[in-house]
């Protein structure tokens, strides 16, 4: 039995377009730079720290920025859908493995989306509202609490920070290129596996 820990936004949830919409339409409220559509696409090649710098959000204001972002995301949670391939994959995985979520998003928004798509009950654990740069600490605590074997534990995410968090706690990292970071940017982080489509994901996780 393996342990699969998933990121939510950009990995399970198809939420990049919503994130772009929020940044474009609520820049003043968020306290960040107003971006054009072309500029938003360049964010895919940036680490989240570079994104914050590009958005002109100083480090001391990051926590407030994230809280405001979560608030708007929660209000617009009905616009978030999951990638259609996930229900089948997650149902298959849950038969023989433990699966869970770690996310910076709000618990309410995540539960709403998972329940809407009838997959909430498939997860053994859900850790939400985590700090933007707190995934390493959360993963470390989770692995110890659950007594997971690191060699049998996989963290699946769409951002460089997900890869870095997995590497820091010495678990396997599976990076997916359909989310927030581009394939080229993810490749630079050297994940254990880099996949570009759900067929590749199925061949990895369902053959375990």
Secondary structure as a PSIPRED ss2 file (coil, helix, strand):
# PSIPRED VFORMAT (PSIPRED V4.0)

   1 X C   1.000  0.000  0.000
   2 X C   1.000  0.000  0.000
   3 X E   0.000  0.000  1.000
   4 X E   0.000  0.000  1.000
   5 X E   0.000  0.000  1.000
   6 X E   0.000  0.000  1.000
   7 X C   1.000  0.000  0.000
   8 X C   1.000  0.000  0.000
   9 X E   0.000  0.000  1.000
  10 X C   1.000  0.000  0.000
  11 X C   1.000  0.000  0.000
  12 X C   1.000  0.000  0.000
  13 X E   0.000  0.000  1.000
  14 X C   1.000  0.000  0.000
  15 X C   1.000  0.000  0.000
  16 X H   0.000  1.000  0.000
  17 X H   0.000  1.000  0.000
  18 X H   0.000  1.000  0.000
  19 X H   0.000  1.000  0.000
  20 X H   0.000  1.000  0.000
  21 X H   0.000  1.000  0.000
  22 X H   0.000  1.000  0.000
  23 X H   0.000  1.000  0.000
  24 X H   0.000  1.000  0.000
  25 X H   0.000  1.000  0.000
  26 X C   1.000  0.000  0.000
  27 X H   0.000  1.000  0.000
  28 X H   0.000  1.000  0.000
  29 X H   0.000  1.000  0.000
  30 X H   0.000  1.000  0.000
  31 X C   1.000  0.000  0.000
  32 X C   1.000  0.000  0.000
  33 X C   1.000  0.000  0.000
  34 X C   1.000  0.000  0.000
  35 X C   1.000  0.000  0.000
  36 X C   1.000  0.000  0.000
  37 X H   0.000  1.000  0.000
  38 X H   0.000  1.000  0.000
  39 X H   0.000  1.000  0.000
  40 X H   0.000  1.000  0.000
  41 X H   0.000  1.000  0.000
  42 X H   0.000  1.000  0.000
  43 X H   0.000  1.000  0.000
  44 X H   0.000  1.000  0.000
  45 X H   0.000  1.000  0.000
  46 X C   1.000  0.000  0.000
  47 X C   1.000  0.000  0.000
  48 X H   0.000  1.000  0.000
  49 X H   0.000  1.000  0.000
  50 X H   0.000  1.000  0.000
  51 X H   0.000  1.000  0.000
  52 X H   0.000  1.000  0.000
  53 X H   0.000  1.000  0.000
  54 X H   0.000  1.000  0.000
  55 X C   1.000  0.000  0.000
  56 X C   1.000  0.000  0.000
  57 X C   1.000  0.000  0.000
  58 X C   1.000  0.000  0.000
  59 X H   0.000  1.000  0.000
  60 X H   0.000  1.000  0.000
  61 X H   0.000  1.000  0.000
  62 X H   0.000  1.000  0.000
  63 X H   0.000  1.000  0.000
  64 X H   0.000  1.000  0.000
  65 X H   0.000  1.000  0.000
  66 X H   0.000  1.000  0.000
  67 X H   0.000  1.000  0.000
  68 X H   0.000  1.000  0.000
  69 X H   0.000  1.000  0.000
  70 X H   0.000  1.000  0.000
  71 X H   0.000  1.000  0.000
  72 X H   0.000  1.000  0.000
  73 X H   0.000  1.000  0.000
  74 X H   0.000  1.000  0.000
  75 X H   0.000  1.000  0.000
  76 X C   1.000  0.000  0.000
  77 X H   0.000  1.000  0.000
  78 X H   0.000  1.000  0.000
  79 X H   0.000  1.000  0.000
  80 X C   1.000  0.000  0.000
  81 X C   1.000  0.000  0.000
  82 X E   0.000  0.000  1.000
  83 X C   1.000  0.000  0.000
  84 X C   1.000  0.000  0.000
  85 X C   1.000  0.000  0.000
  86 X H   0.000  1.000  0.000
  87 X H   0.000  1.000  0.000
  88 X H   0.000  1.000  0.000
  89 X H   0.000  1.000  0.000
  90 X H   0.000  1.000  0.000
  91 X H   0.000  1.000  0.000
  92 X H   0.000  1.000  0.000
  93 X H   0.000  1.000  0.000
  94 X H   0.000  1.000  0.000
  95 X H   0.000  1.000  0.000
  96 X H   0.000  1.000  0.000
  97 X C   1.000  0.000  0.000
  98 X E   0.000  0.000  1.000
  99 X E   0.000  0.000  1.000
 100 X E   0.000  0.000  1.000
 101 X E   0.000  0.000  1.000
 102 X E   0.000  0.000  1.000
 103 X C   1.000  0.000  0.000
 104 X C   1.000  0.000  0.000
 105 X C   1.000  0.000  0.000
 106 X C   1.000  0.000  0.000
 107 X H   0.000  1.000  0.000
 108 X H   0.000  1.000  0.000
 109 X H   0.000  1.000  0.000
 110 X H   0.000  1.000  0.000
 111 X H   0.000  1.000  0.000
 112 X H   0.000  1.000  0.000
 113 X H   0.000  1.000  0.000
 114 X H   0.000  1.000  0.000
 115 X H   0.000  1.000  0.000
 116 X H   0.000  1.000  0.000
 117 X C   1.000  0.000  0.000
 118 X C   1.000  0.000  0.000
 119 X C   1.000  0.000  0.000
 120 X H   0.000  1.000  0.000
 121 X H   0.000  1.000  0.000
 122 X H   0.000  1.000  0.000
 123 X C   1.000  0.000  0.000
 124 X C   1.000  0.000  0.000
 125 X E   0.000  0.000  1.000
 126 X E   0.000  0.000  1.000
 127 X E   0.000  0.000  1.000
 128 X C   1.000  0.000  0.000
 129 X C   1.000  0.000  0.000
 130 X C   1.000  0.000  0.000
 131 X C   1.000  0.000  0.000
 132 X C   1.000  0.000  0.000
 133 X C   1.000  0.000  0.000
 134 X C   1.000  0.000  0.000
 135 X H   0.000  1.000  0.000
 136 X H   0.000  1.000  0.000
 137 X H   0.000  1.000  0.000
 138 X H   0.000  1.000  0.000
 139 X H   0.000  1.000  0.000
 140 X H   0.000  1.000  0.000
 141 X H   0.000  1.000  0.000
 142 X H   0.000  1.000  0.000
 143 X H   0.000  1.000  0.000
 144 X H   0.000  1.000  0.000
 145 X H   0.000  1.000  0.000
 146 X H   0.000  1.000  0.000
 147 X C   1.000  0.000  0.000
 148 X C   1.000  0.000  0.000
 149 X C   1.000  0.000  0.000
 150 X H   0.000  1.000  0.000
 151 X H   0.000  1.000  0.000
 152 X H   0.000  1.000  0.000
 153 X E   0.000  0.000  1.000
 154 X E   0.000  0.000  1.000
 155 X E   0.000  0.000  1.000
 156 X E   0.000  0.000  1.000
 157 X E   0.000  0.000  1.000
 158 X C   1.000  0.000  0.000
 159 X C   1.000  0.000  0.000
 160 X H   0.000  1.000  0.000
 161 X H   0.000  1.000  0.000
 162 X H   0.000  1.000  0.000
 163 X H   0.000  1.000  0.000
 164 X H   0.000  1.000  0.000
 165 X H   0.000  1.000  0.000
 166 X H   0.000  1.000  0.000
 167 X H   0.000  1.000  0.000
 168 X H   0.000  1.000  0.000
 169 X C   1.000  0.000  0.000
 170 X C   1.000  0.000  0.000
 171 X C   1.000  0.000  0.000
 172 X E   0.000  0.000  1.000
 173 X E   0.000  0.000  1.000
 174 X E   0.000  0.000  1.000
 175 X E   0.000  0.000  1.000
 176 X E   0.000  0.000  1.000
 177 X C   1.000  0.000  0.000
 178 X C   1.000  0.000  0.000
 179 X C   1.000  0.000  0.000
 180 X C   1.000  0.000  0.000
 181 X C   1.000  0.000  0.000
 182 X C   1.000  0.000  0.000
 183 X H   0.000  1.000  0.000
 184 X H   0.000  1.000  0.000
 185 X H   0.000  1.000  0.000
 186 X H   0.000  1.000  0.000
 187 X H   0.000  1.000  0.000
 188 X H   0.000  1.000  0.000
 189 X C   1.000  0.000  0.000
 190 X C   1.000  0.000  0.000
 191 X C   1.000  0.000  0.000
 192 X C   1.000  0.000  0.000
 193 X E   0.000  0.000  1.000
 194 X E   0.000  0.000  1.000
 195 X E   0.000  0.000  1.000
 196 X C   1.000  0.000  0.000
 197 X C   1.000  0.000  0.000
 198 X H   0.000  1.000  0.000
 199 X H   0.000  1.000  0.000
 200 X H   0.000  1.000  0.000
 201 X H   0.000  1.000  0.000
 202 X H   0.000  1.000  0.000
 203 X H   0.000  1.000  0.000
 204 X H   0.000  1.000  0.000
 205 X H   0.000  1.000  0.000
 206 X C   1.000  0.000  0.000
 207 X C   1.000  0.000  0.000
 208 X C   1.000  0.000  0.000
